[in-house]
Amino acid sequence: MPLATISQQLADAQESGIRQLIGNLFLLAPLGFLLPVVGARFHRLATLLGAFAVSLGIELTQIGISVAVGFPYRAFDVDDLLLNTIGAAIGWAGWRIMFA
């Protein structure tokens, strides 16, 4: 369920949960910054779609590892997709401020 993990971790206010939220938020920020540097075709939408695809790949890999090892190693979390994509948007905004 979207925002369930985020709201739970914010409500618990434990350092590890907040650290995980911040980590997910900024995990793909460098990608959001660097894609437009690499090519002009990476405008805002293309950068966000690329970051979403990378984040989805990470989540699907976690499911694949769980299936391969036979126990739930990690769970697919839609909030991770959301935070990673927002982080890429922050990276893109940084690029836009610096170079556009």
Secondary structure as UniProt FT lines:
FT   TURN            2..3
FT   HELIX           4..12
FT   HELIX           15..26
FT   TURN            27..28
FT   HELIX           29..38
FT   TURN            40..41
FT   HELIX           44..69
FT   HELIX           78..99
//
